[in-house]
């Protein structure tokens, strides 16, 4: 798709949910909410505060039933994603929006929610490194890249990769100049103090500790994905 003229108003929305990873939402929000001539919607089933994994409260301004057709849907991840993998209302919302949206943008394990909604079949995608091996259960082609664009499906890896992904999205929706202006305004010029931000770079003891920390949720996610794949194989549909 080519960049969209700034005269065209864009509707951008993020699905938020209990026990999500707030940075999967707030990182991209910093850029996406600044897209020229756009409106940003923060969406959940109701308008009560949503409590994230670390007890941060975020207040939705739009319900799933109120949400307009979006040009861009952002789907974050976090531990709460697992509880939504068979939530018919949430999955139907993602599917419905995806049909006419210009792009769907997942961050971290938000890709698994998109997978459960049937959006990853035959698509290249990425997610948090602890969940990369799960993507093929949803028909996805796992890519260990920070940001992956495949047609209208855009995915970013774990947590902070959502900022990178959001700037890619801005460049696609408007143009690279707008994305660079936002990057500069955000002073987004990463210089991490340690070289441990990827499994291939992290010290062995650090990788072991983090892998063990995520083992329970990774096991549960794999179990859920296997069940999805079994239903798919048996019926050929969701």
N, C-alpha and C positions, 0 to 999 in steps of 0.2 A: 504494500500500500504506500502511496505517496503522502507526503506531509499535508496536513489539512490547513487551509487558510485561516488566519486568526479571526476573520469575519464570521467563521462558523463557530457557534457556541458549543462547547463540549460538556457532557455530563459524565463525571468521574465518580465512582463510588467504591467503598471498601466494605466488605462483609467483616464484621467483628463478632467475637463470640467469647463466652466464658473460658478462662484458662488459656487464652491465646498468648503468643509471645508478643508483647506490645511493640517491640522494636520492628517486628515484621510489618507492622502497620504505621507506626510513628516515623520510622526512617523514610519510607516512600512518601508518606503524607507531606513531609517537608518540601519535596519537589512537586508532587502531583497537585497539591492544593494551590500552587503558584502558577499553574499553567495559564497563560493569558486567555481571557474570555472563556472561563470555565466555572462550573459549580461542582463542589465536592460534597458527596453524601456519605455519612457514616451510618451503616445499616446493620440492624439486628432484628430479631423477632418482635421486640418491644423497645420502649424507650427508657427502660430502667438502666442504671449504670452497669456496665460489664466489667467484671473483675478479672484481671489478667493473671498470669502464672505467678507474679510477684506482688500481687495485691494492689496493683495500680487500677484505678477506676476510670473508665472511659465511657462517656455518655453518648449513645446513638442519637441521631437527629431524625432518622427515617426508619420506618419498619420495612420488612421484606415486602409486605403487601402494598405499601405506599410508594416503593421505589419506582422511579421512571425507568424506561429503557436507557441503559448506560452506554456510553461510547467506550468506556474502560471500566472493567471490574477488577478490583484488587482482592486477592484471596490470601490472607496471611496464614501462618501455621502456629505451632505451639502444641503443648500437650492436650489442650482442649479439642484439637482437631479430631482426635481419635473417637470422641463421643459423638461426633457428627457424621461419621462414615456411613451410617445407615439412617440418618435423619432425612426423611422423605421431603420435608418442607425445604430444608437447606439445599439439598441436592437438586431439587426441582428448580429452585431459584437460580442456582449456578447454571444449570442447563439452559433455562429459559433466557437468561441474560446473555449467555454465550452465543446463542443463535444469531442475534442481531448486533452484538457488540463489535466494535472495530477490533478490540483486543481484550484478552483475559490475561491477567498478570498475577502469577502465584509467587509467593515468597516462602522459602523454607519448606516446611511440610504442608503448606497450603496446596502444594502440587498433589499430595495424596487425596485431598478433598476434590480437586479437579479430576483426579483419576477415578474416584468413586462416582463422580457425576458423568463419567464416560468421555471426558475431553482429551484423554491422552492416547487413545488408540492410534498407533502408528506415528505418534508424535515424538520428536526429540525433546527431552526435558531434563531439568536438574532439580535438586532439592537439597536439604541438609545432608551432609556426607554420611551420617548414620543411617539414612533412609534411602540412599541411592539404589541399593539392591532390591528395594521394594517396588520401584517404578514399573519393571516389566510385568508384574502381576496385573497391572492395569492396562497393559498393552503399550506402555511407554517405552521409549528407547533412552536408557539412562546415559546422561552425558555429565562428566565431571568438570563442567565449566561453571564459571561464576554466574553467567547470564546466558540463557539459550533462547533464541527466537526461532520458532517454527510456525510459519503462517501467522495466524492471529493469536497463537498461544505463546506467551512469554513467561519464562520461569527464571527465578533467581535462587541461588543456593542459600546456605544458612544465614539467617538473621541480617547481618550488615550488608550482605550481597543485595538486599532489597534496595539500598540506596543506589548502587550501581544500576540495578535493573530499572529503577524509576527514571534515571536520567536517559537510559536507552529508550524507554517508553515516551518520554517527553520529545526526544529527537524524532521518533516515528510519528507522533501526533502533530507536532509543530515543525521543528527542524533542529538541526544540530546547534545552530547559533543560540536559539532559545535555551536548549539544554545546557550549553556552556555558560550562558549568563546565570542560570539558576545554580549551576555548580559553583561558580565564583561567589555568588551571593551567599551560598551555604558554607563557603570556605571549606569545601570538601576536597581535601588534599591529603589523603591518608599517609601517615608515616608511623606505623605501629611500633611500639617499643620492643616487641619481641617477634621473632620469626616463627611463630607457632600457630598461625591462623589456618593452616590446612594440614590434614593428616600426613601428607607427604613431607611436610616441613617440620612438624612438631617433634620434640624429643620423644623417644620411645616411652619413657615413664609417663609423660603428659598424655600421650595418645592412649596408653593403657588405662589411665585414670578416667579420662573422659568417656572412653568406650564403655567402661564398667558403669559409670554414672548413668549412661543412656541405655543400658542393656535391657532394663525392664520395659520401658516404653517401646524400644525397638522390637522386642519380642512380641509385644501386643500388636504393634502395627503390622508386623509380618503375618501374624495369625489372622488379622482382619483382612489383609490383602489376599491371603490364600483362600479365604472363604469367598471373597469377591470373585476371584479367578475361577473357583469351582462352579459358582453360579453361572458365570459367563460361559464356561466350557460346556455346561449342561444345557443351557438355553440359547446360547448365541446372542444374548441381549442382557441388558442391565436387570 
